[in-house]
Each structure stands twice: as C-alpha cells, then as structure tokens.
Amino acid sequence: MTICPVDPVLCMALFVSDTPCFSNPDAATVRRTVDATLERLGPDECYARAAEIFGDRPDVALNRIQWARTVCERALSTATA
C-alpha cells in the first residue's frame, strides 16, 4: 500500500474538480483549483461526490484518482516541504 504524502482531501478536491484528467496543470493551477473546490464544496461534499463517482463509474474513477494523486503529489508536496 502506498501512502500519499499529500493530504487526501486535497486529492479529492482535484478529483471532483472540472479539471480534465488528461491535462497536466502546473503547481499554481493545482493549488488554485484545490482551494476553489474546497471553498465551494467543502471537504465532506468532495468526499461525497468522489464516492458517488466511484459508485457510478468505477472504471473512470480509478484512473482519475490516480491522476489526481500524482498531480497533487507533484504540485503540493513541495509546497508543504
């Protein structure tokens, strides 16, 4: 099992955002997207929406959460280090 070095709620916020998973956003864009999504939805709603996506479309959700974790780790782990 791999431990995510970034707070999982940040990954969930990117996961449920409108950012396409084929994009490669820079660190500033990721931070703005995560901040805006958390401000708009809050952590609980981010998790609720992620659960809904995993329930409805697990085939899409798996790739998207892996993308969100990778992007957040790259963009945010250096910001907190």
N, C-alpha and C positions, 0 to 999 in steps of 0.2 A: 504494500500500500504506500502510495506516495503522499507526502504531506505537502500541502500548498503553503508556501511561505507568505502568502498574502491573505488577509482576512477574507474568508469565504463570502461574506456578504458583498464585498466589492466585486468579486467574480460573478455573483448572482445578479448584481445591478447591471453589469455589462451584458450578461447572458440575456436578460429580459429587455435590454435597450433595443432601439431600432437599428443599431449598427450592423451592417451586413457581415456575416462571418467570413466572407471571402476578402474582406478589406484588411488592411494592415495599418491601423491607426497609430500615430506617434503617441509618445507618452503624455503630452499635454492634452491631446484629444481624448485619450482614455480617461484621464483624471477629470476632465470636464464632463464627459459622458456619465461616468460613475457618479460624480457629485450631483449632476442634474437629475439622474434617475432616482437616486436615493432621496433627494429633496422632494421630488414629485410623488414618489410612491411610498417611500419608507422601506426599511428592511423587511418587515413582515409581508408586505404586498409583493416585494421582489421574490421572496421565497414562495409565496402562494402562486404567483404566476409561473415560476420555474416548475413547481410541482404539477401545475396544470399542463404545461408543455410536455413534461416527461410522461404524464399520463396519456395525453392525446397523441403525441408524436415522438415516441422514444427513439426512433431511428434518426430523427433530426436533432433531438435534444442532446444525444451523446456527442455528436460532432461539435455542436455549438458550445457545450460546456467545456469541452477540451480546448476549443479555440479561445473561449473567454479566459480560462485559467492561464493558458500560455501567454496571451496578450497582457493580462493583468500582472502576471509574474514579471514579464519583461518591463512593463511600464511602471509598475508601482513598487516592486520590491527594492529597487534602487532609491526610490523616493523616501522610503522609510528606513533605509540603512544608514 
